[in-house]
Amino acid sequence: MLMKVLEERIRQEGSILSDTVLKVDSFLNHQVDTQLALEIGEQFAQIFANRGITKVITIEASGIQFAMATGIALKVPFIYAKKKKAVTLNEQVYTAPVYSFTKQETYQVCVSAKYLGPHDKVLIVDDFLATGAALVGLVDIVSVSGAELVGVGCVIEKSFQEGRSLLEKKGVEVHSLARIAAMSPGEVTFVRGEQTVSQQSLVIENAK
């Protein structure tokens, strides 16, 4: 089961920098296990099957591989929202402000109106759900475009942060493949239904 595979990879290869920061850059968002990424795309396609999805959307950069894999599985295009408007992007765009807690800055993400509109049914895909800032920005862009939002799929969710509740308050359906209830150096607790399961032996890294 993919959930258990992800949990085991997090346990074996994840690096905890604090009780809120988890690095998974050895297999998810810097160096990418391409087979795992394709399996993640297949899983999201199964979860949201028969929903009439016409586009998958994410924000550059670390969600791109999973949005692309999901688009391949669903046989639909994927769009990645740009963090900076390119000089070649001179047509109408939809924009939303997004605050990055890792970079401590706010940036405007944008999507060309040429590729997103009222005829679309959209699935949002991203690597992490934590504070929800980036995903809320995408939800707002989909709303302004007039497209129908089918749901949000996230690879890893930090369930102890507010992201899920912010999305669900907006009426958004959220599915995460691995849900973390709590973490600290050397230990992570996963959510499984109504239960939590602790796992130890995580790699501990200095935050320098």
C-alpha positions in Angstrom: 0.0 0.0 0.0 1.4 3.4 -1.1 0.6 5.1 2.2 2.8 2.5 4.1 5.5 2.9 1.5 5.6 6.6 2.0 5.6 6.3 5.7 8.5 3.9 5.6 10.5 6.2 3.2 9.8 9.2 5.6 10.9 7.1 8.5 14.1 5.8 6.8 15.1 8.9 4.7 13.3 11.9 6.2 15.4 14.4 8.1 13.7 16.4 10.9 15.1 19.9 11.4 12.5 20.9 14.0 9.0 19.9 15.2 7.6 21.6 12.1 10.3 21.1 9.4 10.7 17.8 7.6 13.2 17.3 4.8 12.4 14.6 2.2 14.7 15.9 -0.5 16.4 12.6 -1.1 13.4 11.1 -2.7 10.6 13.6 -3.2 11.4 17.3 -3.8 15.1 17.7 -4.7 16.3 14.3 -5.9 13.1 12.5 -7.0 12.4 8.8 -7.0 10.7 8.8 -10.4 9.0 5.5 -10.0 7.5 6.6 -6.7 6.3 9.8 -8.3 4.5 7.9 -11.0 2.9 5.7 -8.3 1.8 8.8 -6.5 0.2 10.1 -9.7 -1.6 6.8 -10.2 -2.9 6.9 -6.6 -4.3 10.4 -7.0 -5.9 9.4 -10.3 -7.6 6.5 -8.5 -8.8 8.6 -5.6 -10.4 11.2 -8.0 -11.4 8.8 -10.7 -14.6 9.4 -12.7 -14.8 13.0 -11.6 -14.4 14.5 -15.1 -11.1 16.2 -14.3 -9.8 18.2 -17.2 -6.7 19.9 -15.7 -4.3 19.3 -12.8 -2.7 22.3 -11.3 0.2 23.0 -8.9 2.7 25.7 -7.9 6.3 25.6 -9.1 8.5 23.9 -8.3 8.3 20.9 -5.9 4.8 19.9 -6.8 5.5 19.7 -10.6 6.5 16.1 -10.7 3.4 14.9 -8.9 1.1 17.1 -10.9 2.6 15.8 -14.1 2.4 12.2 -12.9 -1.2 12.7 -12.0 -1.9 14.3 -15.3 -0.3 11.4 -17.1 -2.5 8.9 -15.2 -5.6 10.9 -15.8 -4.6 11.7 -19.5 -5.1 15.4 -19.0 -2.8 18.4 -19.1 -1.2 19.8 -16.0 -0.5 23.5 -15.3 2.0 24.9 -12.9 1.4 28.4 -11.4 4.4 30.6 -11.9 5.8 32.5 -8.9 7.0 35.3 -11.1 5.3 36.6 -14.2 7.5 36.0 -17.2 8.0 38.8 -19.8 6.6 36.4 -22.4 3.4 36.0 -20.4 1.6 39.1 -21.7 -2.0 37.8 -21.9 -4.6 37.9 -19.1 -3.5 36.1 -16.0 -5.1 35.0 -12.7 -3.0 35.9 -9.7 -3.0 35.3 -5.9 -0.6 36.3 -3.1 1.1 33.4 -1.4 3.3 33.7 1.7 6.2 31.3 1.9 7.1 30.4 5.5 10.4 28.7 4.4 11.6 31.8 2.5 9.8 34.4 4.6 8.4 36.3 1.7 5.1 36.9 -0.2 5.0 36.3 -3.9 2.3 36.5 -6.5 1.5 33.3 -8.3 0.0 33.5 -11.7 -1.8 31.3 -14.2 -2.6 32.3 -17.8 -6.4 32.7 -18.4 -5.7 31.0 -21.7 -5.3 27.6 -20.0 -7.9 27.8 -17.2 -11.6 28.7 -17.5 -15.2 27.9 -16.6 -15.2 24.8 -18.8 -12.5 23.1 -16.6 -12.8 20.7 -13.7 -9.6 21.0 -11.7 -7.6 18.9 -9.3 -4.9 20.6 -7.3 -1.8 18.5 -6.4 1.2 19.4 -4.2 4.0 17.8 -2.3 3.2 19.2 1.2 0.1 20.4 3.0 1.1 22.4 6.2 -0.1 25.9 6.7 -2.1 25.8 3.5 -1.0 29.2 2.2 0.1 27.9 -1.3 -2.9 25.7 -1.7 -5.4 28.4 -0.6 -3.8 30.7 -3.2 -4.4 28.0 -5.9 -8.0 27.5 -4.7 -8.5 31.3 -5.1 -7.1 31.2 -8.6 -9.4 28.3 -9.6 -12.4 30.2 -8.1 -11.6 33.4 -10.0 -11.2 31.5 -13.2 -14.7 30.1 -13.0 -13.4 26.5 -13.1 -14.8 23.8 -10.8 -12.5 22.6 -8.1 -12.8 18.8 -7.7 -10.4 18.6 -4.8 -6.8 18.7 -3.5 -4.3 15.9 -3.3 -1.2 16.2 -1.2 1.7 13.7 -0.9 2.5 14.6 2.8 0.3 16.4 5.2 1.4 17.9 8.5 -1.9 17.4 10.2 -0.9 19.3 13.3 -0.8 22.5 11.3 -3.8 24.5 10.1 -3.8 23.8 6.3 -6.4 21.1 6.1 -8.9 23.1 8.3 -8.4 26.2 6.1 -9.2 24.2 3.0 -12.1 22.4 4.4 -13.6 25.6 5.7 -13.7 26.6 2.0 -15.5 23.4 1.2 -12.5 21.8 -0.4 -12.2 18.0 -0.5 -8.7 17.1 0.7 -6.8 13.7 0.3 -3.3 13.2 1.6 -1.3 10.1 1.1 0.8 10.3 4.3 -0.5 12.3 7.3 1.9 13.3 10.1 0.2 13.8 13.5 3.4 15.0 15.2 7.2 14.9 14.9 10.3 15.6 16.8 14.0 14.7 16.2 14.1 10.9 16.0 10.3 10.3 16.0 7.3 10.8 13.8 3.7 9.9 14.5 1.4 9.2 11.6 -2.4 9.5 11.4 -4.2 6.4 10.2 -8.0 7.0 10.3 -8.7 7.9 13.9 -5.5 6.3 15.2 -1.9 7.5 15.4 1.1 5.4 15.0 4.6 6.4 16.2 7.7 5.4 14.3 11.3 6.1 15.4 14.8 6.0 13.8 14.3 9.1 11.7 17.5 10.9 10.6 18.3 13.9 12.8 19.9 16.8 11.1 21.4 20.1 12.3 19.3 23.0 11.1 22.4 24.9 9.9 
